[in-house]
Structures are given as C-alpha cells and as structure tokens.
Amino acid sequence: MMSSYLNTLRAPLPFVLLDANYHDDDISHLFRDPVEVVSVTGDCDITAAMAQLEQGLDNGLFAAGFISYEAAHQFDPALITAGAGDAEEVTICFGLFREHIELTRIEADSLMAAAAKGGEFHLSLPHSSRDIESYLDDIAVLQTHITAGDTYQTNYTYRMSGDMHGDRLALYEEMRQQQPVSYGAFVQLPDVPVYLSRSPELFFRKNGNRLVTRPMKGTAPRGANDAADHDIVHAMLEDGKTQSENTIIVDLLRNDFGRVAVTNSVSVDAYLSPERYKSVHQLTSTISCEVPADLSISDLFAGVFPCGSVTGAPKVRTMQIISDLEKDKRGIYTGSIGYILPNRDMCFNVAIRTLSVSVDGYAEVGVGGGIVHESDGDSEFAECAAKMAFLERVMIASKPETHLSPLAKLQAS
C-alpha cells in the first residue's frame, strides 16, 4: 500500500498532502487523483464555485486545496487586497477526491523519506522586496497610522524571491526536517504553482459544530540550552509588546467567530501558550465556538477569512493600509491550505512559512509580523529573520558554500 502512495507523490499527478510531524500522535492526510478541480480566478463570483464544492461533498467526495489572501475580497468586498480582481490569478483551488488516506506520524515520515531519497535540489532566494531602510520607512508610516487610531495592529509583510531547481519532494523533506509542524502541506494542483508549507499555525479546525482557532503572535529565537529557552519564554510572557499583540488579535478573532457562532458560544480557552520549534518560540491562544449545523462553507469563510493574526485590527481598515503599503499581492502567503470532509469537518492552516514554486522554477516566500504601538523596527526585522531561519538552513543544505539571501546576512550579523 505504501508503494502506491509513493508512486502518487513521484508521479506528475495532482495531489494534496496535509502534513503533520510535530507531535508523535500527529495525523497527516493525503488526497490523490482528483475527480475534478474547482478553481476560481480573482475576477470571478465565487458563488458558483462554492456551490460546486458543496455538491461534490454531498456526493461523498473529499475537498483539499487552498484559498489565497486575495480571495478575501471575493468573500467580502469590504476587504481590500493589492491583487483584488486579477483575472490571471487563481485565488481558490480545490481538488475533489474520491480517496482520503490518513497517515500516522511514522507512516508520513517514512513516506516522505522514501519519496525524497536520492533527490537533489537547489533553492536560492537572493531578492527581497524590502531592504532594512525601506522596511524601517514603512514601519514609521505604520506607527503614524497607529498614533492616528487608524489601526491598532498591522501585520506588515514583504517577499523574498529567487529560483528553485531539482526535486521538489527532496526540498520539501528538507523543509520538514528543519521545521517540524502540525499544519504543513505539499499542494500540487493543475495550473497553479506548487506550494510547500511549513506552517505552525492553525487557522481553524471544525469538528461537528465546534470551531477552534489558535492565532499565533509572539516570536523569539531559540536559546543555546534549556535554561536559556526558559528565560526567553519568561521574557516573552512578560513583554508588553507581545501582550499587546495577543490581546488585540484574540479580541479580533473573538469578533470574527461571533459572526458565524451560535449566540453566546464564543470562548477564550487558552491565552499565551508557549510552543517550542526548532528555530523559534511562539505564543498561541485558543478560541472556540459552536456554529449552526447548516452553516455553509461560503458563509464560514466570509465570516472569518483571512485569519486576523495575518491582517491586524480593525480588519477592514487595516487591510486597506496593508494594500497601500505593501503594494504587492500576497498570493498563497497568509491565505490558507486545508481539507473538507463530506460531513463538513475541516482543518485549515494559516499559510505562513510557505514557499511557492512555479513551473519555470520561480520561487517566492513571504515573511512579516505584527506591528503595534510598542514595536521597534529593528527588532521586528530581526524577528523576520528568526522566522525564516529554518529556510536559511534549507538553502545552505542545497548549496552550503554560499549565503543565499538577505536574511542570511542578517542572521550572521
């Protein structure tokens, strides 16, 4: 059976792997050879596509795919994005599959190791849409907006780009090793780039009528040992800027969940929970609610997409500021990748730490963070470097004799 799965990954056929390798009891999900693909461009009304998706699920098919950041405007016209309305941009793409395969952590690790065996790749990301000077200029503009009360927090991002050649499965396996997470993904669907995601952040999970989100705010590099890690986490929990970020985003997500929830069912179940990854510490909170049994997929996404942790608050005005300041479309970055089962249980990540690779080898990844009144531009830029440290190690593995990106220089400084 595993050899059949291996052939799926190696063949140039559409598949989606929702990949988890953080906890020992993590479950991965493999969907292969879709019956049909539901795809939407930026200038389309999504109503027909969502109806097609619902029909496929009603017929017992499984949906897996992605929703880009720019789809926000299609779910809610008040949400402005830099690439809204682009007829060439695929904003929503789901395969409808007959087969859904669950893999244990051991099975997923074995499958990916076998799929990547002997593969070689080269990844280089030498170009950045912001250098330190332009980054600091933009942070200064954001601080002006914050002082004026236009926004309380803005998730400001920029892009790194370059090229990728060789075996994408080998690249992804190296990414898995460098950043074990519970919400990773390898997405290979027709007529869109391949997406390789090592996201540690849950956008939402729906089981029955219960909806859960775990926004992530607060990042710090790992220490040299356990004692240093303990001190770093303690400092994060006591840091006023980190507390401010989390308070704002938890409040925003509570409000978003309130748009789709059964009345008075929204609760904050955990606040400022530390999580330890290979390169960084992260802080998360947990919010849950009950949703009506007849809530449609379209109405669910219209209520909560995109995740507030990657926009800021208030969402509508802040997304306008993001569009003006960033100027470039985000694409898959800060969108979402996930699956929907026929019974409407579903799980979607926040597509951060996510690499896009086009058919001609163009590679792009976004990076950013939440800016609040207490933010310091130099510290925020360093935090971006910490978030991308795992990808630096991946690039060094592909070509160890060179520094391949601006973040590598920052890491070394």
WOZILIN-V73829 format. One record per backbone hydrogen bond with DSSP energy under -1.0 kcal/mol. NH is the residue of the N-H (numbers start at 0). CO is the residue of the C=O. Records with the same first field share a line. If there is no record, write none. Layout:
BEGIN
NH = CO + CO
END
This chain:
BEGIN
4 = 0
5 = 1
6 = 2
7 = 3
8 = 4
9 = 5
10 = 6
12 = 10
14 = 187
15 = 30
16 = 185
17 = 28
18 = 183
20 = 180
25 = 22
27 = 102
28 = 17
29 = 100
30 = 15
32 = 13
34 = 95
35 = 95
37 = 93
39 = 91
41 = 85 + 88
43 = 40
49 = 45
50 = 46
51 = 47
52 = 48
53 = 49
54 = 50
55 = 51
56 = 52
57 = 53
58 = 54
59 = 56
60 = 55
61 = 96
62 = 339
63 = 94
64 = 337
65 = 92
66 = 335
67 = 90
68 = 330
70 = 67
71 = 68
74 = 70
75 = 71
78 = 75
83 = 80
85 = 82
90 = 39
91 = 39
92 = 65
93 = 37
94 = 63
95 = 35
96 = 61
100 = 29
102 = 27
107 = 103
108 = 104
109 = 105
110 = 106
111 = 107
112 = 108
113 = 109
114 = 110
115 = 111
118 = 115
121 = 164
123 = 162
126 = 160
128 = 158
134 = 130
135 = 131
136 = 132
137 = 133
138 = 134
139 = 135
140 = 136
141 = 137
142 = 138
143 = 139
144 = 140
145 = 141
146 = 142
147 = 143
148 = 145
149 = 144
151 = 312
152 = 312
153 = 370
154 = 310
155 = 153 + 368
157 = 366
159 = 364
160 = 126
161 = 362
162 = 123
163 = 360
164 = 121
166 = 119
170 = 166
171 = 167
172 = 168
173 = 169
174 = 170
175 = 171
176 = 172
177 = 173
178 = 174
182 = 198
183 = 18
184 = 196
185 = 16
186 = 194
187 = 14
191 = 188
193 = 356
194 = 186
195 = 354
196 = 184
197 = 352
202 = 347
203 = 347
204 = 211
205 = 345
206 = 209
209 = 206
210 = 288
211 = 204
212 = 286
213 = 201
216 = 282
219 = 280
221 = 278
228 = 224
229 = 225
230 = 226
231 = 227
232 = 228
233 = 229
234 = 230
235 = 231
236 = 232
237 = 233
242 = 238
243 = 239
244 = 240
245 = 241
246 = 242
247 = 243
248 = 244
249 = 245
250 = 246
251 = 247
252 = 248
253 = 249
254 = 250
255 = 251
256 = 252
257 = 253
258 = 255
259 = 256
260 = 256
261 = 289
264 = 261
266 = 287
268 = 285
269 = 285
272 = 283
274 = 281
276 = 279
280 = 219
281 = 274
282 = 217
283 = 272
284 = 214
285 = 269
286 = 212
287 = 266
288 = 210
290 = 208
294 = 291
299 = 295
300 = 296
301 = 297
302 = 298
303 = 299
304 = 300
309 = 306
310 = 307
311 = 307
312 = 152
317 = 313
318 = 314
319 = 315
320 = 316
321 = 317
322 = 318
323 = 319
324 = 320
325 = 321
326 = 322
327 = 325
332 = 329
333 = 350
334 = 331
335 = 66
337 = 64
338 = 346
339 = 62
340 = 344
343 = 340
345 = 205
346 = 338
347 = 203
348 = 336
349 = 200
350 = 334
351 = 349
354 = 195
355 = 363
356 = 193
357 = 361
360 = 357
362 = 161
363 = 355
364 = 159
366 = 157
368 = 155
370 = 153
374 = 371
379 = 375
380 = 376
381 = 377
382 = 378
383 = 379
384 = 380
385 = 381
386 = 382
387 = 383
388 = 385
391 = 387
392 = 388
393 = 389
394 = 390
395 = 391
396 = 392
397 = 393
398 = 394
401 = 398
408 = 404
409 = 405
410 = 406
411 = 407
END
